[in-house]
Amino acid sequence: MINPCPRIVFVIPYFGRWPFWMPLFLESCRHNPDIDWLLFSDCGVPENLPPNVTLETTTFQAYCQLVSRRLDIEFRPTQAYKLCDIKPALGYIHADRLEGYDFWAFGDIDVVYGNLRQYFTAERLASRDLFSTHERRVAGHLCLIRNTVAGREVFKRIRNWQERFIDDRHLALDEGAFSRIFLWRKNFPDPLFNLVGKFNPWRRRSEFTEAFSTPGGCIKWHDGSQQFPLRWYWRNGGLTNDRDGDRTFPYFHFVCWKRNEWSAMPEPDPVWIRRLATAPAWMIDATGFHQGEL
C-alpha cells in the first residue's frame, strides 16, 4: 500500500552569512508546508521563519565536532564549503533527527522551490530509494534518499571516504564519488550505460531523471538546445518560466546567475527583499529578483 504522503526532511548545514535571497528561499519552503527543513547555522535566525523550517543555532567548530563524533574521524576543515563533501553522510550524522521521516534530503539554498509534492508524488517515491534531479549524476542541490539504515550508510561505499572527508580540499564528493556508487560508466552511450546499470543493485533502486533545474550549465535544455529561459516566475508556490508556457518545475537552481551576472552587482536592500518575499508573485532573471511578472 502506498503511503499517501511520505514524510520528507531536508538537512542543510550552512555557516558564515545568509545570502541576500534567504527570505525568498524560505518563502518557497513555506509553500511546501508538508515538507520540513532542518538547518544548522551560525548566521542567526531569519525573520518570519516558516513553521516547517527548524533552525538549530550552532558554531561551525561545534558542528565539525559533532561530525567528528558521529563519523569517528577528525573533521576539521578550514572552510565551511567543505561541508558539501559530506552531504551524502548527513542522514547518518543526524539519524537521531530523522525519526518518523520516510525520506531525508540534502541540498543547497541557492534555489527557489516550486511545488515539490507535485513532482515527488507518493507513487513516484514508492518506486525507488534515491532520487536525483540530474540524469547522470547525483544532484548536490537536491537529492532524496529513503530513510533506512542502508540509505543512511550508503555513503560508506565511497572509496576511502574517511580520508577524503578529512582532506581539507573541496573534492565535490557529493556529485562525483557518491554518484559512482549508483552510476557505473556514466559516459557510455545510452544503450550501454543502461545495460551496465541493470547489473548495479544501487542503480536499480534509484531514479536519475533530469528535472532541468539548473539552466545555463553544461546540460542542454529539454529540447536539446542551448536556449535557456531568461525569466523565472514564482507565483504562490508554483514555478514556471518565460520559455515553457504552463510547464511547472520542482525548483530553480540559479547558481549560474549567482556566480556570473549577480556577482558584479550590488546586493539589493534587505528590507526590500523581505517585503518582496511576502508578495504573491515575483520574477527572477539575470539582474536579480523583481516584483510581479515583468
Secondary structure, 3 states (H helix, E strand, C coil): CCCCCCCEEEEEEECCCCCCCHHHHHHHHHCCCCCEEEEEECCCCCCCCCCCEEEEECCHHHHHHHHHHHHCCCCCCCCHHHHHHHHHHHHHHCHHHCCCCCEEEEECCCEEECCHHHHCCHHHHHHCCEEECCCCCCCCCEEEEECCHHHHHHHHHCCCHHHHHHCCCCCCCCCCHHHHHHCCCCCCCHHHHHHHHCCCHHHHCEEECCCCCCCCCCCCCCCCCCCCCCCEEEECCEEEECCCCCCCCCEEECHHHHHCCHHHCCCCCHHHHHHHHCCCEEEEECCEEEECCC
